[in-house]
């Protein structure tokens, strides 16, 4: 064994050195904990892309698990240090991480478990969660039950998703949902909102909202947020 190791020693050292390079921070890289801290403490907006070249169908559960684990560590450390957070974690295409597809691997199962635990545990620390998905019937029901506010767009009138939406909105609310205008025809996207955010003045009935036609319309309607001047 020693003779075989001596033959491969240079190759093994090269592989080890290349592996260590991925974890070095002296080349302009920022440690994950610092990025999370900037979001929690400084209210910075950080977008993390999980896209991988040559692996279009692979979901990087291991990477997300590391981020979720580190996020919870930073939250607990900040809270015990007397610092309260005010942040929102947004997961686009959330069915990839919290749907049945995630149960096909051990890392995927751990991702669903970490997400369910994080949604339940981090609210008291001032950290909210927003899941954006195109499917509901296979979405983790533990997570869905913990989400207090739900916003339904078009596309849940048929199939297995219909049952969940109808139970959430009620018979009258679902009938109103089915009557919402088609965005392909009107060019405007309409959403139905449920939860405590619409409790005041609505008697608990779902609230219908219509989105802006463009990002420019959104910015002009909220100049105090975007610091722009309408040049029209």
Secondary structure as UniProt FT lines:
FT   HELIX           2..21
FT   TURN            22..23
FT   TURN            26..27
FT   HELIX           32..42
FT   TURN            53..54
FT   TURN            56..57
FT   HELIX           61..80
FT   TURN            81..82
FT   STRAND          87..91
FT   TURN            92..94
FT   HELIX           95..98
FT   HELIX           100..104
FT   HELIX           106..121
FT   HELIX           123..125
FT   STRAND          127..131
FT   TURN            137..138
FT   HELIX           141..146
FT   STRAND          150..152
FT   HELIX           160..178
FT   HELIX           183..186
FT   STRAND          190..194
FT   HELIX           196..198
FT   TURN            200..204
FT   STRAND          207..210
FT   HELIX           215..221
FT   HELIX           223..226
//
